């Protein structure tokens, strides 16, 4: 049993980082809300079908009170169906965003705390997790390119002798670009941890993953703060050109190494999602039922701005 299963989950969700714990609570709240709405939808659909079957014959000949009562029930069922369907559609819109967020945060947490996860990656036991890592790194590269482009636009807007710190908007984009660069660097640091682990746990000469040069994405972007805008544009252009080759090389290493991962027959293909499912069960037991509706509303409000 992994050290996450044996110890961390025993006291979960309290042993988890606060941000991850909150995301897991939101995830479970959305699941429970979806279950409730689905059950309510099935009930209302059944009631609506029954209403249709019990419609009084020759309705136009029925007393006005009978017609009014039937129409009122029919309208109520229709309005309930519309409201419940709308609620389910809203949950379905935000669910993929929350799922990606939780998955990313849990992956990051396990990388730093779970030695079984690290060893499993190093020995090619988790093809599902290697596939997700490839996607994750690709998304970080895309995000870095987007922010570098945005930063270049901001720098080009400034007077050539102005420093980044002197413009609030440019400084904000700069700081966010630095943060994205740090996230890309973290991927390479972890890749090197996997390479080091592989050399320790596999027989001599059977290691396939080589350590990669530190990218220095964060440091390369931080340098721009030392230059006036006109010069910073040139430095950023050089950084982007040279850096792109390194980034693609690392991406190729992740893809190639991931292709070697094969789950033995009868064993799980991945690790992270199984840990997530275990955490879901524990968070579900801990979640206050009276807090679900508000938690769902807050989550929908938080995520709908990103749709």
C-alpha positions in Angstrom: 0.0 0.0 0.0 1.3 3.5 -0.8 2.3 5.9 1.9 -0.6 8.1 0.7 -3.0 5.2 1.3 -1.6 4.2 4.6 -1.0 7.5 6.3 -2.1 10.6 4.5 -5.5 9.3 3.7 -6.0 8.1 7.2 -6.3 11.7 8.4 -7.5 13.3 5.1 -8.8 15.7 4.2 -7.1 17.5 7.1 -3.6 16.4 6.1 -3.9 17.9 2.7 -2.8 21.4 1.7 -5.7 23.9 2.3 -6.1 24.8 -1.4 -6.3 21.2 -2.5 -8.7 20.3 0.3 -11.0 23.1 -0.8 -10.9 22.0 -4.4 -11.8 18.5 -3.4 -14.7 19.8 -1.3 -16.0 21.6 -4.4 -15.5 18.5 -6.5 -17.6 16.4 -4.1 -20.2 19.1 -3.7 -20.7 19.2 -7.5 -21.0 15.5 -7.6 -23.6 15.3 -4.8 -25.5 18.2 -6.4 -25.6 16.4 -9.7 -26.8 13.2 -8.1 -29.6 15.1 -6.3 -30.7 16.9 -9.4 -30.6 13.8 -11.5 -32.8 12.0 -9.0 -35.2 15.0 -8.9 -35.3 15.0 -12.7 -36.2 11.4 -12.9 -39.0 11.9 -10.3 -40.4 15.0 -12.1 -40.3 13.2 -15.5 -42.2 10.3 -13.9 -44.8 12.7 -12.5 -45.1 14.5 -15.9 -45.6 11.2 -17.7 -48.3 10.2 -15.1 -50.0 13.5 -15.6 -50.2 12.8 -19.4 -51.7 9.4 -18.8 -54.3 10.7 -16.3 -55.4 13.6 -18.4 -59.2 13.8 -18.1 -60.9 12.8 -21.3 -62.8 15.4 -23.4 -60.9 18.1 -21.5 -62.9 20.9 -23.1 -66.1 19.4 -21.6 -64.6 19.3 -18.1 -65.5 21.9 -15.4 -63.3 24.9 -15.4 -61.9 24.0 -12.0 -60.8 20.6 -13.3 -59.2 22.1 -16.4 -57.5 24.8 -14.3 -56.2 22.2 -11.7 -54.8 20.0 -14.4 -53.1 22.8 -16.3 -51.6 24.1 -13.1 -50.1 20.7 -12.4 -48.8 20.4 -15.9 -47.3 23.9 -15.8 -45.6 23.1 -12.4 -44.1 19.9 -13.8 -42.9 21.8 -16.9 -41.3 24.6 -14.8 -39.6 22.0 -12.6 -38.2 20.2 -15.6 -36.8 23.4 -17.0 -35.3 24.5 -13.7 -33.7 21.1 -13.0 -32.4 20.6 -16.5 -30.9 24.1 -16.4 -29.2 23.3 -13.1 -27.7 20.1 -14.5 -26.5 21.9 -17.7 -24.8 24.5 -15.5 -23.0 21.8 -13.5 -22.0 20.1 -16.7 -20.5 23.4 -18.0 -18.2 24.0 -15.0 -17.4 20.4 -14.2 -14.6 20.0 -16.8 -12.8 23.1 -15.5 -13.0 22.0 -11.9 -11.8 18.5 -12.9 -8.8 19.8 -14.7 -8.0 22.1 -11.7 -8.2 19.3 -9.1 -6.3 16.9 -11.2 -3.4 19.4 -11.7 -3.3 20.3 -8.0 -3.4 16.7 -6.9 -0.7 15.8 -9.3 1.5 18.5 -7.9 0.8 17.4 -4.4 1.7 13.8 -5.1 4.9 14.7 -6.8 6.1 16.4 -3.7 4.8 13.9 -1.1 4.4 10.4 -2.5 7.5 8.3 -3.0 5.4 5.4 -4.4 4.2 7.7 -7.2 7.7 8.8 -8.0 9.0 5.2 -8.1 6.1 4.1 -10.2 6.8 6.7 -12.9 10.5 5.9 -12.8 9.9 2.2 -13.4 7.3 2.8 -16.2 4.3 1.4 -14.2 1.9 4.3 -14.8 1.2 4.9 -18.5 -2.0 6.9 -17.7 0.1 9.3 -15.6 2.8 9.6 -18.2 0.2 10.5 -20.8 -1.3 13.2 -18.5 2.2 14.5 -17.8 2.7 15.0 -21.6 -0.6 16.9 -21.8 0.3 18.9 -18.7 3.7 19.9 -20.0 2.2 20.8 -23.4 -0.4 23.1 -21.7 2.3 24.8 -19.7 4.3 25.5 -22.8 1.3 26.9 -24.5 0.5 29.1 -21.5 4.2 30.3 -21.4 4.1 31.2 -25.1 0.8 33.1 -24.6 2.2 35.1 -21.7 5.5 35.8 -23.5 3.5 37.2 -26.4 1.4 39.3 -24.1 4.5 40.6 -22.3 6.1 41.5 -25.6 3.0 43.5 -26.5 3.2 45.3 -23.2 6.9 46.1 -23.6 6.4 47.4 -27.2 3.7 49.7 -25.9 6.1 51.4 -23.4 8.5 54.3 -24.2 11.8 52.7 -25.0 13.6 54.0 -21.9 10.8 53.2 -19.4 11.4 50.3 -17.0 8.8 47.6 -16.4 8.3 48.6 -12.8 7.1 52.0 -13.9 4.0 50.8 -15.6 1.4 48.9 -13.5 -0.2 47.0 -16.4 3.2 45.8 -17.8 4.4 44.9 -14.4 1.3 42.7 -13.8 1.8 40.8 -17.1 5.5 40.5 -16.3 4.8 39.0 -12.8 2.3 36.5 -14.2 4.8 35.5 -17.0 7.4 34.9 -14.3 5.0 32.6 -12.4 4.2 30.6 -15.6 7.9 30.3 -16.3 8.5 28.9 -12.8 5.8 26.3 -13.4 7.6 25.2 -16.6 10.9 25.0 -14.7 9.2 22.8 -12.0 8.3 20.3 -14.6 12.0 19.8 -15.5 13.0 19.7 -11.9 10.5 16.8 -11.4 11.7 15.1 -14.6 15.2 15.1 -13.1 13.9 13.7 -9.8 12.3 10.8 -11.8 15.6 10.3 -13.7 17.6 10.2 -10.4 15.0 7.7 -8.9 15.2 5.5 -12.0 19.0 5.2 -11.6 18.6 4.2 -8.0 15.9 1.6 -8.4 16.7 0.0 -11.7 19.6 -2.4 -12.3 22.8 -0.8 -13.6 22.5 0.2 -17.2 18.8 -0.2 -17.5 17.9 3.4 -17.0 16.4 5.2 -20.0 15.8 8.7 -18.7 18.6 11.1 -18.6 18.7 14.3 -16.6 17.8 17.4 -18.5 19.5 20.8 -18.4 17.8 23.3 -16.1 15.6 25.5 -18.3 15.9 28.7 -16.4 12.5 30.0 -17.7 11.8 32.0 -14.5 15.3 33.5 -14.3 15.3 34.4 -18.1 12.1 36.4 -17.7 13.2 38.0 -14.5 16.3 39.4 -16.3 13.9 41.7 -18.3 13.4 43.8 -15.2 16.9 45.1 -15.5 16.4 46.5 -19.0 14.5 49.5 -20.3 11.5 48.5 -22.5 13.3 49.0 -25.8 16.1 46.7 -24.9 13.8 44.3 -23.0 11.9 43.6 -26.2 15.1 42.4 -27.9 16.2 40.3 -24.9 12.7 38.7 -24.7 12.8 37.9 -28.4 16.2 36.2 -28.0 15.0 34.3 -24.9 11.9 33.0 -26.7 13.8 31.8 -29.7 16.5 30.0 -27.8 14.2 28.7 -25.1 11.7 27.2 -27.6 14.3 24.6 -28.8 15.0 23.5 -25.2 11.3 23.3 -24.3 10.6 21.1 -27.3 13.5 18.8 -26.5 12.1 18.3 -23.0 8.7 17.6 -24.3 10.1 15.0 -26.6 11.9 13.3 -23.7 8.6 13.1 -21.7 6.7 11.7 -24.7 9.5 9.1 -25.5 9.8 8.0 -21.8 6.0 7.8 -21.5 5.8 5.5 -24.4 7.9 3.0 -22.4 5.3 2.8 -19.6 3.2 -0.3 -19.7 0.9 -1.5 -16.9 1.4 -5.2 -16.1 -1.7 -7.3 -16.9 -4.3 -7.0 -14.2 -2.8 -3.9 -12.6 -4.0 -0.2 -12.7 -2.8 2.0 -15.6 -2.4 5.0 -13.3 -1.9 6.2 -9.8 -3.2 9.8 -9.5 -6.8 9.1 -10.3 -7.0 6.2 -7.9 -5.7 8.5 -5.1 -8.3 11.0 -6.1 -11.1 8.5 -5.8 -9.9 7.5 -2.3 -9.9 11.2 -1.3 -13.3 11.7 -2.8 -14.8 9.0 -0.5 -13.2 10.6 2.6 -14.1 14.2 1.7 -17.7 13.0 1.0 -17.9 11.7 4.6 -16.5 14.9 6.0 -18.6 17.3 4.0 -21.5 19.0 5.8 -24.7 18.4 3.7 -26.0 21.8 4.6 -23.0 23.5 3.0 -23.4 21.8 -0.4 -25.8 24.3 -2.1 -23.7 27.3 -1.2 -20.5 25.6 -2.1 -21.9 24.7 -5.5 -23.1 28.2 -6.1 -19.7 29.7 -5.1 -18.0 27.2 -7.4 -20.2 28.0 -10.4 -19.6 31.7 -9.9 -15.8 31.1 -9.6 -15.6 29.0 -12.7 -18.1 30.5 -15.1 -15.8 33.5 -15.7 -13.4 31.1 -17.2 -15.8 29.4 -19.7 
